[in-house]
Amino acid sequence: AGALDGLRDLLDQPSAEARHVATKALLSLAADPRNAAALVANGAVRPLVNHLASDDSRVQENIAMTLERMAKSHVVDSRAQLLKMGAVSSVNAAWDATPTIQGPLAGVLR
């Protein structure tokens, strides 16, 4: 959990590069279903969704693909969790603002 906490902390840094590095690492971790489960268990979904509104398209794309991997790993019912968090408006805003993340987000919302 310590490394995940550090990556979550990097998401909140003012540096766009730090946020990019953090989201890229989370994307890599989410490729393994056990890591995807750990991300969910450690509360990584909400910070990821919160940063979908980032000005950096690399961050948005990494987050969308991370959420998609988490959904495909079946460790979480992404749609239900996003609805529970009230995050659908963030997803919808990101969807409209950044066409390149529509594919991965569609995988999350199915």
C-alpha positions as CSV (number, residue, x, y, z in Angstrom):
1,A,0.0,0.0,0.0
2,G,2.9,2.4,0.6
3,A,3.9,2.6,-3.1
4,L,0.2,3.1,-4.0
5,D,0.0,5.9,-1.5
6,G,3.1,7.5,-3.0
7,L,1.6,7.3,-6.5
8,R,-1.7,8.8,-5.3
9,D,0.3,11.6,-3.6
10,L,2.1,12.3,-7.0
11,L,-1.3,12.7,-8.6
12,D,-1.9,15.8,-6.4
13,Q,1.5,17.4,-7.2
14,P,1.4,20.7,-9.2
15,S,3.9,19.3,-11.7
16,A,2.2,17.9,-14.8
17,E,5.2,15.6,-15.3
18,A,4.7,14.2,-11.8
19,R,1.0,13.5,-12.6
20,H,2.0,11.9,-15.9
21,V,4.6,9.6,-14.2
22,A,2.1,8.6,-11.5
23,T,-0.7,7.8,-14.0
24,K,1.7,5.9,-16.2
25,A,2.8,3.8,-13.2
26,L,-0.8,3.1,-12.2
27,L,-1.6,2.1,-15.7
28,S,1.3,-0.4,-15.7
29,L,0.2,-1.8,-12.3
30,A,-3.4,-2.2,-13.4
31,A,-2.3,-4.6,-16.1
32,D,-2.2,-7.4,-13.4
33,P,-5.6,-8.2,-11.9
34,R,-4.1,-8.5,-8.4
35,N,-2.6,-5.1,-8.7
36,A,-5.9,-3.8,-10.1
37,A,-7.7,-5.2,-7.0
38,A,-5.1,-3.6,-4.8
39,L,-5.7,-0.2,-6.5
40,V,-9.4,-0.5,-5.8
41,A,-8.9,-1.7,-2.2
42,N,-6.6,1.2,-1.6
43,G,-9.0,3.9,-2.8
44,A,-7.3,4.7,-6.1
45,V,-10.5,5.0,-8.2
46,R,-11.7,8.3,-6.8
47,P,-8.4,10.2,-7.3
48,L,-8.1,8.8,-10.8
49,V,-11.6,10.0,-11.6
50,N,-10.9,13.3,-10.1
51,H,-7.9,13.8,-12.4
52,L,-9.9,13.0,-15.6
53,A,-10.4,16.7,-15.8
54,S,-6.6,17.3,-16.1
55,D,-5.4,19.7,-18.7
56,D,-2.8,17.1,-19.7
57,S,-4.1,14.7,-22.4
58,R,-1.4,12.1,-21.4
59,V,-2.8,12.1,-17.9
60,Q,-6.4,11.7,-19.1
61,E,-5.5,8.9,-21.5
62,N,-3.5,7.0,-18.8
63,I,-6.3,7.4,-16.3
64,A,-9.0,6.2,-18.8
65,M,-6.9,3.2,-19.8
66,T,-6.2,2.4,-16.1
67,L,-9.9,2.5,-15.3
68,E,-10.6,0.3,-18.3
69,R,-8.0,-2.3,-17.2
70,M,-9.6,-2.3,-13.7
71,A,-13.0,-2.9,-15.2
72,K,-11.7,-5.6,-17.5
73,S,-10.0,-7.4,-14.6
74,H,-13.5,-7.8,-13.0
75,V,-12.2,-6.8,-9.6
76,V,-14.8,-4.1,-9.5
77,D,-18.1,-3.2,-11.1
78,S,-16.7,0.0,-12.5
79,R,-20.0,1.5,-13.6
80,A,-21.7,0.8,-10.2
81,Q,-18.7,2.2,-8.4
82,L,-18.5,5.3,-10.5
83,L,-22.2,5.9,-10.0
84,K,-21.8,5.4,-6.2
85,M,-19.0,7.9,-6.2
86,G,-21.1,10.4,-8.2
87,A,-18.3,10.4,-10.7
88,V,-20.3,10.0,-13.9
89,S,-20.4,13.8,-14.4
90,S,-16.5,13.8,-14.4
91,V,-16.4,10.9,-16.8
92,N,-19.0,12.6,-19.1
93,A,-17.1,15.9,-19.0
94,A,-13.8,14.2,-19.9
95,W,-15.6,12.2,-22.6
96,D,-16.8,15.4,-24.2
97,A,-13.4,17.2,-23.8
98,T,-11.0,14.5,-25.0
99,P,-12.1,12.3,-27.8
100,T,-9.0,10.0,-27.5
101,I,-10.3,8.7,-24.2
102,Q,-13.7,7.7,-25.4
103,G,-12.8,4.2,-26.2
104,P,-11.3,3.3,-22.9
105,L,-14.1,5.1,-21.0
106,A,-16.7,3.2,-23.0
107,G,-15.0,0.0,-21.7
108,V,-15.4,1.3,-18.1
109,L,-19.1,2.3,-18.5
110,R,-20.3,-1.0,-20.1
